[in-house]
Amino acid sequence: MTIDWNHFTPWASLAGGILLGLAAALFILVNGRILGISGIVGGLFRPKAGDVGWRLSFMLGLLVAPMLYFLVVGPSPVRIDAGWTTVVVAGLLVGVGTRYGAGCTSGHGVCGLSRLSPRSLIATLAFMGAGFMTVYLVRHALGS
């Protein structure tokens, strides 16, 4: 096994984790809601009175933030080791999984675990285990 030291970024990862944790904590304190993207997007498809504005603002922020980063830092190289079919199928599977799992990785893994939710613990173990198994099968067992 070789380690790709160019992509070993503990400080950037730590900073990102701290920012995500702070955002999740502030979101629940200010709005009384869990910061899970599938729930936020799902609420746009069955809107309630006074609920659409903050959801659209959140989604707009998800789109604008990378654009601002691009303007300040410049382009970052993007490498996806999969074809479009794989990317689309994977995206659809994630979407179906978030519906069946009643939440996404951020909702369960960040917010649910921090609230000591047993359901979120099971969901997080399930999606992490499935991810580990998928990477092992694709990269090692199937020889890709």
C-alpha positions in Angstrom: 0.0 0.0 0.0 1.3 3.4 -0.9 0.1 6.7 0.7 -0.6 9.6 -1.6 1.0 12.4 0.6 -0.1 15.1 -1.8 -3.7 14.4 -0.9 -3.1 13.9 2.8 -4.6 17.2 4.2 -5.2 16.8 8.0 -5.3 20.5 8.7 -7.7 21.4 5.9 -9.8 18.4 6.8 -9.9 19.5 10.5 -10.9 23.0 9.5 -13.6 21.7 7.3 -14.9 19.4 10.1 -14.9 22.3 12.6 -16.8 24.5 10.1 -19.4 21.8 9.4 -19.9 21.2 13.1 -20.3 24.9 13.8 -22.7 25.3 10.9 -24.8 22.3 12.1 -24.9 23.6 15.7 -25.8 27.1 14.7 -28.5 25.9 12.3 -30.2 23.8 15.0 -29.8 26.6 17.6 -31.2 29.4 15.3 -33.8 27.4 13.3 -34.5 24.4 15.5 -34.0 22.1 12.5 -31.5 19.4 11.6 -28.9 20.4 8.9 -29.5 17.6 6.4 -29.4 18.5 2.8 -32.0 15.8 1.8 -34.5 17.2 4.2 -33.9 20.8 3.1 -34.3 19.9 -0.6 -37.2 17.6 0.1 -39.0 20.4 1.8 -39.0 22.3 -1.4 -41.0 19.6 -3.1 -43.8 19.8 -0.4 -43.5 23.4 0.7 -45.1 24.8 3.8 -46.0 28.4 4.5 -42.9 30.4 5.4 -40.6 27.5 4.7 -39.5 28.1 1.2 -37.4 31.2 1.6 -34.7 29.8 4.0 -34.6 26.6 2.0 -33.9 28.4 -1.3 -31.4 30.6 0.5 -29.6 27.6 1.8 -29.5 26.0 -1.7 -28.3 29.3 -3.2 -25.5 29.4 -0.7 -24.5 25.9 -1.7 -24.2 27.1 -5.3 -22.7 30.5 -4.7 -20.0 29.5 -2.2 -18.0 27.3 -4.7 -18.2 30.1 -7.3 -16.8 32.6 -4.8 -14.0 30.2 -3.9 -13.2 29.9 -7.6 -13.0 33.7 -7.9 -10.7 34.1 -4.9 -8.5 31.0 -5.2 -8.8 30.0 -8.8 -9.7 26.8 -10.5 -9.0 23.5 -8.7 -8.2 20.4 -10.8 -11.1 17.9 -10.7 -10.6 14.3 -11.3 -13.5 11.8 -11.4 -12.4 8.2 -12.0 -15.8 7.1 -13.4 -17.9 7.6 -16.5 -21.1 9.5 -16.6 -23.3 6.4 -16.4 -21.6 5.5 -13.1 -21.9 9.0 -11.7 -25.7 9.2 -12.6 -26.4 5.7 -11.2 -24.5 6.5 -8.0 -26.4 9.7 -7.6 -29.7 8.0 -8.0 -28.7 5.3 -5.5 -27.7 8.0 -3.0 -31.1 9.7 -3.5 -33.0 6.5 -3.1 -30.9 5.7 0.0 -31.6 9.0 1.6 -35.4 8.5 1.2 -35.3 5.0 2.6 -32.9 6.0 5.4 -35.0 9.0 6.3 -32.0 11.3 5.9 -28.6 11.9 4.3 -25.1 11.4 5.5 -24.9 14.9 7.0 -28.3 14.6 8.7 -27.5 11.3 10.3 -23.7 11.3 10.5 -23.1 14.8 11.7 -26.4 16.0 13.3 -27.9 12.6 14.4 -24.7 11.3 16.0 -24.1 14.5 17.8 -27.6 14.1 19.3 -26.8 10.5 20.2 -29.6 9.2 18.0 -29.6 5.3 17.8 -31.3 5.5 14.4 -28.6 7.8 13.1 -25.9 5.4 14.5 -27.4 2.5 12.6 -27.8 4.6 9.4 -24.2 5.9 9.6 -22.8 2.4 10.2 -24.9 1.1 7.3 -23.8 3.8 4.7 -20.2 3.8 5.9 -20.1 0.0 5.7 -21.7 0.0 2.2 -19.2 2.6 1.1 -16.2 0.6 2.4 -17.5 -2.5 0.8 -18.2 -0.8 -2.5 -14.7 0.7 -2.7 -13.1 -2.7 -1.8 -15.2 -4.5 -4.5 -14.6 -1.9 -7.2 -10.9 -1.2 -6.5 -9.7 -4.6 -5.3 -12.0 -7.6 -5.9 -13.1 -6.6 -9.4 -9.7 -5.2 -10.3 -10.7 -1.8 -11.6 
